[in-house]
Amino acid sequence: MEQIITLILDSGRTAMDMVLYVLLPVMVVMLALMKLLESKGVLGWISNRLSPLVKPFGVPGLGIFAMLQILFVSFNAPVATLAIMDRDGTARRAIAATLAIVLTLSQANVVFPMAVVGLDVPVIMITSLIGGLIAAAATYYLFARDPSLDDDYSHTEHLAPELHEKKNVIQILSDGGQEGVRIVLASIPLLILALCFVNLLKMTGSIELLTALLAPVLALVDLPESTVLPIVTKFIAGGTAMMGVTIDLINQGAMTATDLNRIAGFIIHPFDVAGVAILMAAGKRVSSIARAAVLGAIVGILVRGVLHLLIF
């Protein structure tokens, strides 16, 4: 029993250190800036201008905004945009392409905090966009080509404007910062539970078993055994838990920044059990095309992963 209590306390300390000194400052600043850009119409202007570039990949105008939200806000930020698409008559085929690209892109709530331990942000942004557009195209033209998915097609070309009450810059920045605080606070229970689960796997020797099974495969692409834990954590417990485990390993010297960048394409995205469930909750029409989007996302993530192995 004493071992279990110690495990819980150690997991809690690791989680709170990461939340207070890494996640909180980054998310408050990023959300404040995004809120200001949104209120000034900058995000809408960018979305409308870029819409013709992504239309050949099956992504509608609102899909641009979903991409910006996940790249610069958080993995769950696109839920609001997907909910709008679910209601406004956008074809399910286009929704599937948008969901596929969202599942493939790297999420800001992991990318920016991990930049402090050596994650190459420009590279991961570029590979995200390449993999994401491939995922969207694969979904739109291959996995969601059923004519029935072209229902109520409106392929929205512009971003629906949001109404903002008159606020000055300080108030807008404050609202964004508070939203960042809420996102970080909401992640604490899941992060502690996930780290407890991972530490329990370590204590019971399950990680060593998984390492022994996966090490020969990773060795083929010149990855050390230490990368097994972040990979396993990502798909079992999600991106936030993976971030906590990875930062801990790098601080301990068990992993290097190069190791992180080599596996980043495979593990930094919202494509895990929790991420898919949260994004599917945007609406019935969104959940109805989840299978096609998941298949497209798998293609895009594999492309991203290979690109990172080649670059690093």
BATORPA-143946 format. One record per atom (N, C-alpha, C): x, y, z. Coordinates in steps of 0.1 Angstrom, whole numbers, padded with zeros to 4 digits, always signed. Example, Ala and Ser with C-alpha at 12.3 -4.5 7.8 and 13.67 -1.06 7.14 Angstrom:
2
+0132-0057+0078
+0123-0045+0078
+0132-0033+0078
+0128-0022+0071
+0137-0011+0071
+0129+0000+0079
This chain:
312
+0008-0012+0000
+0000+0000+0000
+0009+0013+0000
+0020+0012+0008
+0029+0023+0008
+0034+0027-0005
+0037+0016-0013
+0043+0018-0027
+0033+0026-0036
+0020+0022-0034
+0009+0028-0042
+0008+0043-0039
+0008+0046-0026
+0007+0060-0022
+0019+0068-0027
+0031+0062-0026
+0043+0069-0031
+0042+0072-0046
+0037+0062-0053
+0035+0063-0067
+0025+0074-0071
+0014+0075-0063
+0004+0086-0066
+0010+0100-0063
+0018+0101-0052
+0023+0114-0048
+0034+0118-0058
+0042+0109-0063
+0053+0112-0073
+0046+0116-0086
+0036+0109-0090
+0029+0113-0102
+0023+0126-0101
+0017+0129-0090
+0010+0142-0087
+0021+0154-0088
+0032+0151-0082
+0043+0162-0082
+0048+0165-0096
+0050+0154-0104
+0055+0155-0118
+0044+0163-0126
+0031+0159-0124
+0021+0166-0132
+0020+0180-0128
+0020+0184-0115
+0018+0198-0111
+0030+0206-0115
+0042+0201-0115
+0054+0208-0119
+0052+0212-0134
+0048+0202-0142
+0046+0205-0156
+0035+0215-0159
+0024+0213-0151
+0013+0222-0153
+0016+0237-0149
+0023+0239-0138
+0025+0252-0133
+0037+0259-0140
+0047+0252-0144
+0059+0258-0149
+0061+0256-0164
+0053+0248-0171
+0054+0246-0185
+0041+0249-0192
+0030+0242-0189
+0018+0243-0196
+0011+0257-0194
+0010+0261-0181
+0002+0273-0178
+0008+0285-0185
+0021+0289-0183
+0026+0301-0190
+0024+0301-0205
+0027+0289-0211
+0026+0289-0226
+0012+0290-0231
+0002+0283-0224
-0011+0283-0229
-0018+0297-0226
-0015+0303-0215
-0021+0316-0213
-0017+0326-0223
-0004+0327-0227
+0001+0336-0237
-0005+0333-0251
-0004+0320-0255
-0009+0316-0268
-0024+0319-0269
-0032+0315-0259
-0046+0318-0260
-0050+0332-0260
-0042+0340-0253
-0045+0355-0253
-0042+0361-0267
-0031+0357-0273
-0028+0362-0286
-0038+0357-0297
-0042+0344-0296
-0052+0339-0305
-0065+0346-0304
-0069+0349-0291
-0082+0356-0289
-0082+0370-0295
-0070+0376-0294
-0069+0390-0299
-0069+0389-0315
-0062+0380-0321
-0063+0379-0335
-0077+0375-0340
-0084+0367-0333
-0097+0363-0337
-0107+0375-0336
-0105+0383-0325
-0114+0394-0323
-0112+0405-0334
-0100+0406-0338
-0096+0416-0349
-0099+0412-0363
-0104+0399-0364
-0107+0394-0377
-0095+0388-0385
-0084+0388-0379
-0072+0383-0386
-0073+0368-0390
-0078+0360-0380
-0080+0346-0383
-0090+0343-0394
-0101+0351-0394
-0111+0350-0405
-0105+0354-0418
-0097+0364-0418
-0091+0369-0431
-0081+0359-0436
-0073+0353-0427
-0064+0342-0432
-0071+0330-0437
-0082+0326-0430
-0090+0315-0435
-0096+0317-0448
-0101+0328-0451
-0108+0331-0463
-0098+0332-0475
-0086+0337-0472
-0076+0338-0482
-0070+0325-0486
-0068+0316-0476
-0062+0303-0478
-0072+0292-0483
-0085+0295-0483
-0095+0286-0487
-0093+0280-0501
-0090+0288-0511
-0087+0282-0524
-0076+0272-0525
-0066+0274-0516
-0054+0265-0516
-0058+0251-0511
-0067+0250-0502
-0070+0237-0495
-0083+0230-0502
-0090+0238-0510
-0102+0232-0516
-0099+0220-0524
-0088+0219-0532
-0085+0207-0539
-0084+0194-0530
-0080+0196-0518
-0079+0185-0508
-0092+0181-0502
-0103+0188-0505
-0116+0185-0499
-0119+0192-0487
-0110+0202-0483
-0112+0209-0470
-0120+0222-0473
-0131+0224-0466
-0139+0237-0469
-0133+0249-0461
-0139+0260-0463
-0134+0272-0457
-0133+0272-0442
-0143+0266-0436
-0143+0265-0421
-0132+0255-0417
-0128+0246-0425
-0117+0237-0422
-0104+0244-0419
-0102+0255-0426
-0090+0263-0424
-0089+0268-0409
-0101+0272-0404
-0101+0277-0391
-0099+0266-0381
-0104+0254-0384
-0101+0242-0375
-0086+0239-0375
-0080+0240-0386
-0065+0238-0387
-0058+0248-0379
-0061+0261-0380
-0055+0271-0372
-0057+0269-0357
-0069+0264-0353
-0072+0262-0339
-0063+0251-0333
-0062+0240-0340
-0054+0229-0334
-0039+0233-0335
-0034+0240-0345
-0020+0243-0346
-0016+0254-0336
-0025+0263-0332
-0021+0274-0324
-0029+0275-0311
-0039+0267-0308
-0046+0268-0296
-0046+0254-0288
-0053+0244-0292
-0054+0232-0284
-0060+0221-0293
-0058+0208-0289
-0064+0197-0297
-0079+0197-0297
-0085+0203-0286
-0100+0202-0285
-0106+0215-0290
-0098+0225-0294
-0104+0238-0299
-0112+0236-0312
-0108+0227-0321
-0116+0225-0334
-0130+0219-0332
-0133+0215-0320
-0147+0209-0317
-0157+0219-0321
-0155+0232-0317
-0165+0242-0320
-0167+0244-0335
-0156+0244-0342
-0157+0245-0357
-0164+0233-0363
-0161+0221-0359
-0167+0209-0364
-0182+0209-0361
-0186+0215-0349
-0200+0216-0345
-0207+0225-0355
-0201+0236-0359
-0207+0245-0368
-0209+0238-0382
-0199+0231-0386
-0200+0223-0399
-0211+0213-0398
-0212+0207-0387
-0222+0196-0385
-0236+0202-0387
-0238+0215-0383
-0251+0221-0384
-0254+0229-0397
-0244+0234-0404
-0246+0243-0414
-0248+0237-0428
-0249+0224-0429
-0251+0218-0442
-0239+0214-0450
-0227+0216-0444
-0215+0212-0450
-0215+0197-0453
-0212+0192-0465
-0212+0178-0468
-0204+0170-0459
-0209+0158-0456
-0202+0149-0447
-0189+0145-0452
-0188+0145-0466
-0175+0142-0472
-0164+0152-0469
-0168+0165-0469
-0159+0176-0465
-0157+0176-0450
-0167+0172-0442
-0164+0171-0428
-0154+0161-0425
-0155+0149-0432
-0146+0138-0430
-0131+0143-0433
-0130+0150-0444
-0116+0155-0448
-0111+0165-0437
-0120+0173-0432
-0116+0182-0421
-0112+0175-0408
-0120+0165-0405
-0117+0157-0393
-0104+0150-0394
-0101+0144-0406
-0089+0137-0409
-0077+0146-0407
-0078+0158-0412
-0066+0168-0411
-0064+0172-0397
-0075+0174-0389
-0074+0177-0375
-0067+0166-0367
-0071+0154-0370
-0065+0142-0363
-0050+0141-0366
-0046+0146-0377
-0032+0144-0382
-0023+0155-0377
-0028+0167-0376
-0020+0179-0373
-0014+0178-0358
-0003+0185-0356
+0002+0185-0342
-0005+0196-0334
-0008+0192-0322
-0017+0201-0313
-0008+0211-0305
-0012+0224-0305
-0005+0234-0299
-0002+0232-0284
-0012+0226-0277
-0010+0224-0263
+0001+0214-0259
+0007+0207-0269
+0018+0198-0267
+0031+0204-0274
+0029+0210-0286
+0040+0215-0294
+0048+0226-0286
+0041+0236-0282
+0047+0248-0277
+0054+0245-0263
+0047+0238-0254
+0054+0235-0242
+0067+0226-0244
+0066+0217-0254
+0078+0208-0256
+0089+0215-0264
+0086+0227-0269
+0097+0234-0275
+0108+0238-0265
+0105+0238-0253
+0115+0242-0242
+0124+0230-0240
+0121+0218-0245
+0130+0207-0243
+0136+0203-0257
+0135+0211-0267
+0142+0209-0279
+0134+0204-0291
+0120+0204-0290
+0112+0201-0302
+0114+0212-0312
+0116+0208-0325
+0118+0217-0336
+0104+0221-0341
+0100+0233-0337
+0086+0238-0340
+0084+0240-0355
+0093+0247-0362
+0091+0250-0376
+0089+0237-0384
+0098+0227-0381
+0098+0214-0388
+0085+0207-0386
+0080+0206-0373
+0068+0199-0370
+0056+0205-0376
+0056+0219-0377
+0045+0226-0383
+0044+0222-0398
+0056+0222-0405
+0056+0219-0419
+0052+0205-0422
+0058+0195-0414
+0054+0181-0416
+0039+0179-0413
+0034+0186-0403
+0020+0185-0400
+0011+0189-0411
+0014+0200-0418
+0006+0205-0429
+0007+0195-0441
+0019+0190-0443
+0021+0180-0454
+0013+0167-0452
+0015+0162-0440
+0007+0150-0436
-0008+0152-0435
-0012+0164-0430
-0026+0167-0428
-0033+0168-0442
-0027+0175-0451
-0033+0176-0464
-0034+0163-0472
-0024+0155-0470
-0024+0141-0476
-0035+0133-0469
-0037+0134-0456
-0048+0127-0449
-0061+0132-0454
-0063+0145-0456
-0076+0151-0461
-0079+0146-0475
-0069+0146-0484
-0071+0141-0497
-0074+0127-0498
-0067+0119-0490
-0070+0104-0490
-0084+0101-0485
-0088+0109-0475
-0102+0107-0470
-0112+0112-0480
-0110+0123-0486
-0120+0129-0495
-0122+0121-0508
-0110+0117-0513
-0111+0110-0526
-0111+0095-0526
-0108+0089-0514
-0107+0075-0513
-0116+0069-0503
-0114+0073-0490
-0122+0066-0479
-0136+0072-0478
-0139+0084-0483
-0152+0090-0481
-0158+0093-0495
-0155+0085-0505
-0160+0088-0518
-0174+0083-0521
-0181+0077-0511
-0195+0073-0513
-0203+0085-0516
-0211+0085-0527
-0219+0096-0531
-0229+0101-0521
-0233+0092-0512
-0243+0096-0502
-0236+0106-0492
-0223+0107-0491
-0216+0116-0482
-0216+0130-0487
-0220+0132-0500
-0221+0145-0505
-0234+0152-0502
-0241+0147-0492
-0254+0153-0488
-0253+0168-0484
-0263+0176-0488
-0264+0190-0485
-0250+0197-0487
-0244+0194-0497
-0230+0200-0499
-0231+0215-0501
-0224+0222-0493
-0223+0237-0494
-0209+0242-0494
-0199+0233-0492
-0185+0236-0492
-0182+0251-0489
-0185+0254-0477
-0184+0268-0472
-0171+0274-0475
-0171+0286-0482
-0159+0293-0486
-0155+0304-0477
-0163+0307-0467
-0160+0318-0458
-0162+0314-0444
-0155+0321-0435
-0156+0318-0421
-0168+0326-0415
-0177+0318-0409
-0188+0325-0403
-0184+0335-0392
-0187+0347-0393
-0182+0357-0383
-0189+0355-0369
-0180+0357-0359
-0185+0356-0345
-0188+0370-0340
-0198+0371-0332
-0202+0384-0326
-0194+0386-0313
-0187+0397-0312
-0180+0401-0300
-0185+0414-0295
-0187+0414-0282
-0191+0426-0275
-0179+0435-0275
-0182+0448-0274
-0171+0458-0274
-0162+0456-0262
-0149+0452-0265
-0139+0451-0254
-0126+0457-0259
-0119+0462-0250
-0106+0468-0253
-0096+0456-0254
-0084+0460-0258
-0073+0449-0260
-0070+0442-0247
-0069+0449-0236
-0066+0443-0223
-0076+0433-0219
-0089+0436-0221
-0100+0427-0218
-0100+0414-0227
-0097+0416-0240
-0096+0405-0249
-0085+0396-0245
-0073+0402-0242
-0061+0394-0238
-0064+0386-0225
-0071+0393-0216
-0075+0387-0203
-0084+0375-0205
-0094+0377-0214
-0103+0366-0217
-0096+0354-0222
-0087+0356-0232
-0079+0346-0238
-0070+0339-0227
-0064+0347-0218
-0056+0341-0208
-0064+0332-0198
-0076+0337-0195
-0085+0329-0186
-0089+0316-0193
-0091+0316-0206
-0095+0304-0213
-0083+0294-0213
-0071+0300-0214
-0059+0291-0213
-0058+0285-0199
-0061+0292-0189
-0061+0287-0175
-0071+0275-0174
-0083+0278-0180
-0093+0267-0179
-0089+0254-0186
-0083+0256-0197
-0079+0244-0205
-0068+0236-0197
-0059+0244-0191
-0048+0237-0183
-0053+0231-0171
-0062+0238-0163
-0068+0232-0151
-0076+0219-0154
-0083+0219-0166
-0091+0208-0170
-0082+0196-0173
-0070+0198-0176
-0061+0187-0180
-0054+0181-0168
-0055+0187-0156
-0048+0182-0144
-0052+0168-0140
-0066+0165-0138
-0070+0152-0134
-0065+0141-0143
-0067+0143-0157
-0064+0133-0166
-0049+0131-0166
-0041+0142-0165
-0026+0141-0165
-0021+0133-0153
-0027+0136-0141
-0023+0128-0129
-0026+0113-0131
-0039+0111-0135
-0043+0097-0137
-0034+0089-0147
-0031+0096-0158
-0023+0090-0168
-0009+0087-0164
-0003+0096-0156
+0010+0094-0151
+0010+0083-0141
+0000+0083-0133
-0001+0072-0123
-0002+0058-0130
-0010+0058-0141
-0011+0045-0149
+0003+0041-0155
+0010+0051-0160
+0023+0048-0166
+0033+0044-0156
+0033+0050-0144
+0042+0047-0134
+0038+0033-0128
+0025+0029-0128
+0021+0016-0124
+0026+0005-0134
+0026+0009-0147
+0031+0000-0157
+0046-0003-0155
+0053+0008-0151
+0068+0007-0148
+0070-0002-0136
+0062+0000-0125
+0064-0007-0113
+0061-0022-0115
+0052-0025-0123
+0048-0039-0125
+0057-0046-0135
+0065-0039-0142
+0074-0045-0152
+0068-0046-0166
+0056-0040-0168
+0049-0041-0181
+0057-0033-0191
+0063-0022-0187
+0070-0014-0197
+0082-0021-0202
+0089-0029-0193
+0100-0036-0197
+0096-0047-0208
+0085-0053-0206
+0080-0063-0215
+0077-0056-0229
+0070-0045-0228
+0067-0038-0241
+0080-0033-0248
+0090-0029-0240
+0102-0024-0245
+0109-0036-0252
+0109-0048-0246
+0116-0059-0252
+0109-0063-0265
+0096-0061-0266
+0088-0065-0278
+0091-0055-0289
+0091-0042-0285
+0092-0031-0295
+0106-0027-0299
+0116-0030-0290
+0130-0025-0292
+0135-0030-0306
+0134-0042-0310
+0139-0047-0323
+0133-0039-0334
+0120-0035-0333
+0114-0028-0344
+0119-0014-0344
+0121-0007-0333
+0126+0006-0332
+0141+0007-0336
+0148-0004-0333
+0162-0004-0337
+0164-0004-0352
+0154-0008-0360
+0155-0008-0374
+0155+0006-0380
+0150+0016-0372
+0150+0030-0376
+0159+0038-0367
+0168+0031-0360
+0178+0038-0352
+0172+0046-0340
+0162+0040-0334
+0156+0047-0322
+0159+0039-0309
+0163+0046-0298
+0167+0039-0286
+0155+0034-0279
+0157+0025-0269
+0146+0018-0262
+0138+0029-0254
+0145+0040-0250
+0138+0050-0241
+0126+0056-0248
+0125+0055-0262
+0114+0061-0269
+0101+0052-0268
+0103+0040-0263
+0091+0031-0262
+0081+0037-0253
+0085+0042-0241
+0076+0047-0231
+0067+0059-0236
+0073+0069-0243
+0065+0080-0249
+0055+0075-0259
+0059+0065-0267
+0050+0060-0278
+0039+0052-0272
+0042+0044-0262
+0031+0036-0255
+0022+0045-0248
+0028+0055-0240
+0019+0064-0233
+0010+0072-0242
+0015+0077-0253
+0007+0084-0262
-0006+0077-0266
-0005+0065-0270
-0017+0058-0275
-0025+0051-0264
-0020+0050-0252
-0027+0045-0241
-0034+0057-0233
-0026+0067-0231
-0031+0078-0222
-0033+0092-0228
-0029+0093-0241
-0031+0106-0247
-0019+0115-0248
-0020+0126-0255
-0009+0135-0258
-0004+0142-0246
-0012+0147-0237
-0008+0154-0225
+0001+0145-0216
-0004+0133-0214
+0004+0123-0206
+0017+0120-0212
+0017+0119-0226
+0029+0116-0233
+0039+0128-0231
+0034+0140-0231
+0043+0151-0229
+0049+0151-0216
+0041+0148-0205
+0047+0147-0192
+0058+0137-0191
+0055+0125-0196
+0065+0114-0196
+0078+0118-0204
+0076+0124-0216
+0088+0127-0224
+0096+0138-0218
+0090+0148-0213
+0098+0159-0206
+0105+0153-0194
+0099+0144-0187
+0106+0138-0175
+0118+0130-0180
+0117+0122-0191
+0128+0114-0196
+0139+0123-0201
+0136+0134-0208
+0146+0143-0213
+0153+0150-0201
+0146+0154-0191
+0152+0160-0179
+0161+0150-0172
+0158+0138-0172
+0166+0127-0166
+0178+0123-0174
+0178+0128-0187
+0189+0124-0196
+0187+0111-0203
+0175+0105-0201
+0173+0091-0207
+0169+0093-0222
+0165+0105-0226
+0162+0108-0240
+0168+0121-0244
+0171+0122-0257
+0177+0135-0262
+0166+0142-0270
+0169+0155-0273
+0160+0163-0282
+0160+0157-0296
+0170+0151-0300
+0170+0144-0314
+0161+0132-0314
+0161+0124-0303
+0152+0113-0302
+0137+0118-0303
+0135+0129-0295
+0121+0134-0295
+0117+0139-0309
+0126+0146-0316
+0122+0150-0330
+0121+0139-0340
+0128+0128-0337
+0126+0116-0347
+0113+0109-0345
+0108+0109-0333
+0095+0102-0331
+0083+0112-0331
+0086+0125-0332
+0075+0135-0331
+0064+0133-0341
+0067+0129-0353
+0057+0128-0363
+0047+0117-0360
+0052+0107-0353
+0043+0095-0349
+0035+0098-0337
+0039+0107-0328
+0032+0108-0315
+0026+0121-0312
+0029+0132-0319
+0024+0145-0316
+0012+0148-0325
+0000+0144-0321
-0012+0146-0329
-0023+0142-0319
-0036+0145-0322
-0047+0141-0313
-0053+0128-0316
-0046+0120-0324
-0051+0107-0328
-0049+0096-0318
-0057+0096-0307
-0057+0086-0297
-0071+0084-0293
-0074+0075-0284
-0087+0072-0280
-0095+0084-0274
-0088+0091-0265
-0095+0103-0260
-0097+0114-0270
-0087+0116-0279
-0088+0127-0289
-0099+0124-0299
-0100+0112-0304
-0110+0108-0313
-0124+0110-0307
-0126+0105-0295
-0138+0106-0288
-0143+0121-0286
-0134+0129-0282
-0137+0143-0280
-0141+0150-0293
-0134+0148-0304
-0137+0154-0316
-0150+0149-0322
-0152+0136-0321
-0165+0130-0326
-0177+0136-0319
-0175+0141-0307
-0186+0146-0299
-0192+0159-0305
-0186+0164-0316
-0190+0177-0322
-0204+0175-0328
-0209+0163-0331
-0222+0162-0337
-0224+0148-0343
-0237+0145-0346
-0240+0132-0352
-0234+0130-0366
-0235+0140-0374
-0229+0139-0388
-0214+0138-0387
-0208+0144-0377
-0193+0143-0376
-0190+0128-0372
-0197+0123-0362
-0194+0109-0358
-0197+0099-0368
-0206+0102-0377
-0210+0092-0388
-0199+0090-0398
-0190+0100-0399
-0179+0098-0409
-0165+0096-0402
-0166+0092-0389
-0153+0090-0382
-0144+0079-0388
-0150+0069-0392
-0142+0057-0397
-0134+0062-0409
-0140+0069-0419
-0132+0074-0430
-0121+0084-0426
-0124+0092-0417
-0115+0102-0412
-0103+0095-0405
-0106+0085-0397
-0095+0078-0390
-0086+0071-0400
-0092+0065-0410
-0083+0058-0420
-0074+0068-0428
-0080+0080-0431
-0072+0091-0437
-0061+0096-0428
-0064+0097-0415
-0054+0102-0405
-0043+0092-0404
-0046+0079-0404
-0035+0069-0403
-0025+0071-0415
-0030+0074-0427
-0021+0076-0438
-0013+0089-0436
-0019+0099-0431
-0012+0112-0429
-0002+0111-0418
-0005+0104-0407
+0005+0102-0396
+0017+0094-0400
+0015+0084-0408
+0026+0076-0413
+0035+0084-0422
+0029+0093-0430
+0037+0102-0438
+0045+0111-0430
+0039+0117-0419
+0046+0126-0410
+0057+0119-0403
+0055+0107-0398
+0065+0099-0391
+0077+0096-0400
+0075+0092-0412
+0086+0089-0421
+0094+0102-0424
+0087+0113-0426
+0094+0126-0429
+0103+0130-0417
+0099+0128-0405
+0107+0131-0393
+0119+0122-0392
+0117+0109-0395
+0129+0100-0395
+0139+0104-0406
+0134+0108-0417
+0143+0112-0428
+0150+0126-0425
+0143+0135-0419
+0149+0148-0416
+0159+0147-0404
+0155+0140-0394
+0164+0139-0382
+0172+0126-0381
